[in-house]
Every structure is written in structure tokens, then in C-alpha cells.
Amino acid sequence: MAKGVCLILIKQEKYYDVTELVEQIQWKGRKGSSCRTLSAILIDDDGYQHARSNIDVEQGHQCLFYYNDIELFRGIIMTQTQNNNKKLTFTAYDNGIYLANNKDTFVYENKTASDIFRDCCTRFHIPMGEVTECHYKIPELTKSKTTAFDAIADALSLDFDATGIRHYVISEKGKLHLITRRENILQWVIEVGQNINSYSYSRSIENIKTRVKMVSKEGTTIAEKSNIALENKIGIFQEIDKPEESLTTAQINDMINSILNEKNTPERTLTVNALGIAEVTSGIGVYIIIPELELSRTFYVDEDTHTFKDNMHTMSLKLNYANDITK
């Protein structure tokens, strides 16, 4: 097992160290998911000086995962598989899973995304930690028979359209937090020749928009903005949106600027396999240096998979340009 790994099972409020049974651990997350997961492969055999883990998902067993004495994950074990090779594989989810697995009808008027996050957590008794204050008041948000996470995701999307600031939900030490993404840029440098083992880089203008038009319910144009320089290069690609009737002219202009700034940038996706850094997870920004591609800038992590096996910690990352760093 990778050096520094520690896995603890929690059964009926009793703690059991099962690190000696661990063959591999994968800890991962992605943008747009309500939670992070941990998958482990354990020896499932009564052997010399060790016992079986006796995990039972029906009993609400939980786990804690530490790396170099730092807690990286805690959550509830949701699936388990045992086979004739005397191996047990389980997958656990952090408490963001309660946002995804609870449905209700959500109706809000003049509430911020922070207000909506707090309400959803309170409804389903999910412990909260840090909650960043979002200042944009959403005129109306109604979600019928949907998950709490869908309500929060829609609120955060509307907040981003109005402000250009991204927020996201994370779970740490059993509590859900709402934090601002661009305030969580790390100083980690991931560089070819240092810690990058391999990479793949792609660019696309398939989803790009060069102009945005706002229309009323009757279809009348109420605001429009274009990137003329970009249209001279690639032609016109138009987005259309219907803002809430209660928005002021200034709010509509802010929204159209935010949408155009987001959508008139080509998609740039970078995938790297590198030596593991436990602090590098989805939503975090890292500095990437790849001289062959003339890349030297901050990227956001959209997906991360950390693997702990055979005394090694490696990570696979999917990254996107951090366009809002300069905004």
C-alpha cells in the first residue's frame, strides 16, 4: 500500500483501522457532481494476524481516509462487491450524496444562492461549514420534484450569469461548504520534466458564441452584444436568452456581458497524468507549465482521480482554462 495511507472503518460508532487490508484506493471527484467518492480494494480473507473487514452496507458503515495524517475523505459506504479471489471492493460517498439523493419542491423569491444552499442543507439535516455570501438576489427560482443539488446548481448558475463569479460545493470533515472558486487558487505547479508523466491537449470552437441577444417573453430584443473581432475571424454564432422581467437594465447588461465573456472563449481541455498532490482536487486552480505547447498559466481542475497503490500516489486530471482569473 502507498506510504502514508490510513483507512478507518466506522461501525456503530466504533473505529477500526483496516489499512493492512488495503490493496488500492481511488479517490476522485468532478465538476458538476454533488460529491466525491472513494473506492477501495481490500483483502477479504481471514489471514495471519489480520481479520476480514466485515463491511455491511445495510448497516450504514462509514469510512475515513487519511494521507500523511491529513483527512482527505469521510463518507458512507454505499456499494460493496465480494468475489472468489477473496477481494472486497467498496465505494463510499461524502455527504454531498444527501443533496443528490433527496427530492423536494423548492420555491424561492429574491433569495441568494447562499440562502438556497443553507435552506437545502437545513431541510435534510446536512451539517454546514463555511458558506460564502453570494450577493445577487435571484428574482425567482422554482424547482418541482427535483433534487436539492439541482436546486443549488441552478442557483449557482444564475448567480454566475449575473456576476461572473463561480462558486462550488465541497465536503470537508463531514460538513458541506460553499466556497468561491477563484479564491481557491493554489500555488501548486505541475510541469513537464518535473511531475507530469503524460498529457493531452485539445481545443474546440464547436460551442463558441460570438454574440448574445436578450429577448422579452413577446420575443422583442431588449439587449444585444457582439464580439466583432471574433466574428470577423469565424463568423456569427448567436446565443439567445430570456431574462427575468424584474431585472433592471443594469442587471441585464451585467448578465449579457457575463454570458458573452464565458461563451466567446474556445474550449481548451488539458488532461495530465502526474505524480500525486493530495490538495489538487476538482474546482481548484493549478499552474501548468508545458513548454512544448507554449502553456504557462492557471487552469481549473474539472475532474480528478487520485490512485494510491504499490507505494505510489498518482493523479489523473482533466483541466480547463481559468478564464475568470483576469476578470
Long-range contacts (C-beta under 8 A, 24 or more apart in sequence): 1-308, 1-309, 1-310, 1-311, 2-308, 2-309, 2-310, 2-311, 2-312, 2-313, 3-311, 4-67, 4-68, 4-69, 4-313, 5-65, 5-66, 5-67, 5-308, 6-65, 6-66, 6-67, 6-69, 7-40, 7-63, 7-64, 7-65, 7-66, 8-63, 8-64, 8-65, 8-66, 9-53, 9-55, 9-61, 9-62, 9-63, 10-61, 10-62, 10-63, 10-64, 11-54, 11-59, 11-61, 12-59, 15-64, 16-53, 18-42, 18-53, 20-50, 21-50, 21-52, 21-53, 23-87, 23-309, 24-307, 24-308, 24-309, 25-65, 25-307, 25-308, 25-309, 26-305, 26-306, 26-307, 26-308, 27-65, 27-72, 27-73, 27-305, 27-306, 27-308, 28-303, 28-304, 28-305, 28-306, 29-281, 29-282, 29-303, 29-304, 30-282, 30-302, 30-303, 30-304, 30-318, 31-168, 31-282, 31-283, 31-300, 31-301, 31-302, 31-303, 32-153, 33-96, 33-282, 34-96, 34-97, 34-99, 34-100, 34-147, 34-149, 34-169, 35-75, 35-93, 35-94, 35-95, 35-96, 35-97, 35-99, 35-100, 35-171, 36-73, 36-75, 36-93, 36-94, 36-96, 36-171, 36-281, 36-282, 37-75, 37-91, 37-92, 37-93, 37-94, 38-63, 38-65, 38-73, 38-75, 38-91, 38-92, 39-89, 39-90, 39-91, 39-92, 40-89, 40-90, 40-92, 41-87, 41-88, 41-89, 42-87, 42-88, 42-89, 42-90, 43-86, 43-87, 43-88, 44-82, 44-86, 44-87, 44-88, 45-86, 52-88, 53-88, 55-80, 55-88, 55-90, 56-80, 57-90, 62-92, 63-90, 63-92, 67-278, 67-308, 67-313, 68-278, 70-278, 71-173, 72-278, 74-173, 74-174, 75-171, 94-171, 95-126, 95-127, 95-171, 95-174, 95-175, 95-176, 96-149, 96-169, 96-170, 96-171, 96-176, 98-124, 98-126, 98-148, 99-124, 99-126, 99-147, 99-148, 99-149, 99-152, 99-169, 99-176, 100-147, 100-148, 100-149, 101-147, 102-147, 102-148, 103-145, 103-146, 103-147, 103-148, 104-145, 104-146, 104-148, 105-142, 105-143, 105-144, 105-145, 105-146, 106-141, 106-142, 106-143, 106-146, 106-148, 106-151, 107-141, 107-142, 107-143, 108-138, 108-140, 108-141, 108-142, 108-155, 109-139, 109-140, 110-137, 110-138, 110-139, 111-137, 111-138, 111-141, 111-155, 112-136, 112-137, 112-138, 112-155, 112-159, 113-138, 113-152, 113-155, 113-156, 113-158, 113-159, 113-167, 113-178, 114-178, 116-141, 116-151, 116-152, 116-155, 117-152, 117-155, 117-169, 117-176, 117-178, 120-148, 120-149, 120-151, 120-152, 121-148, 121-176, 123-148, 124-148, 126-176, 127-174, 127-175, 127-176, 128-175, 128-176, 128-177, 129-172, 129-173, 129-175, 129-176, 129-177, 130-177, 130-178, 130-179, 131-177, 131-178, 132-167, 132-178, 132-179, 132-180, 134-159, 134-163, 134-167, 135-163, 136-162, 136-163, 139-244, 139-246, 139-247, 140-244, 140-246, 160-258, 160-262, 161-255, 161-258, 161-259, 162-251, 162-254, 162-255, 162-258, 163-254, 163-258, 164-257, 164-258, 164-261, 164-262, 164-324, 164-327, 165-324, 166-324, 168-283, 170-283, 181-283, 181-285, 181-300, 181-324, 182-285, 182-322, 182-324, 182-325, 184-283, 184-284, 184-285, 185-284, 185-285, 185-298, 185-322, 185-325, 186-279, 186-280, 186-284, 186-285, 186-286, 187-287, 188-277, 188-279, 188-280, 188-286, 188-287, 189-286, 189-287, 189-288, 189-289, 190-272, 190-274, 190-277, 190-280, 190-286, 190-287, 190-288, 190-289, 190-317, 191-288, 191-289, 191-290, 192-289, 192-290, 192-291, 192-292, 195-274, 195-275, 195-277, 196-272, 196-273, 196-274, 196-290, 197-272, 197-273, 197-274, 197-275, 197-314, 198-272, 198-273, 199-270, 199-271, 199-272, 199-273, 199-290, 200-270, 200-271, 201-268, 201-269, 201-270, 201-271, 201-290, 201-293, 201-295, 202-268, 202-269, 202-270, 203-266, 203-267, 203-268, 203-269, 204-266, 204-267, 204-269, 205-234, 205-266, 205-267, 206-267, 207-263, 207-267, 208-234, 208-237, 208-263, 208-264, 208-265, 208-266, 208-267, 209-237, 209-238, 209-239, 209-259, 209-260, 209-263, 209-264, 210-234, 210-235, 210-236, 210-237, 210-238, 210-264, 211-236, 211-237, 211-238, 211-239, 211-260, 212-238, 212-239, 212-240, 212-241, 212-256, 212-259, 212-260, 212-263, 213-238, 213-239, 213-240, 213-241, 214-240, 214-241, 214-242, 214-243, 214-252, 214-255, 214-256, 215-240, 215-241, 215-242, 216-242, 216-245, 217-242, 217-245, 222-252, 223-249, 223-252, 223-253, 223-256, 224-256, 225-256, 225-257, 225-260, 227-260, 227-264, 230-264, 239-263, 261-323, 261-327, 262-323, 265-321, 265-323, 267-320, 268-320, 268-321, 269-318, 269-319, 269-320, 270-295, 270-299, 270-318, 270-319, 270-320, 271-316, 271-317, 271-318, 271-319, 272-316, 272-317, 272-319, 273-314, 273-315, 273-316, 273-317, 274-314, 274-315, 274-317, 275-313, 275-314, 275-315, 276-306, 276-307, 276-308, 276-312, 276-313, 276-314, 276-315, 277-315, 278-306, 278-313, 280-304, 280-315, 280-317, 285-322, 285-325, 286-317, 286-319, 288-319, 297-321, 297-322, 298-322, 298-325
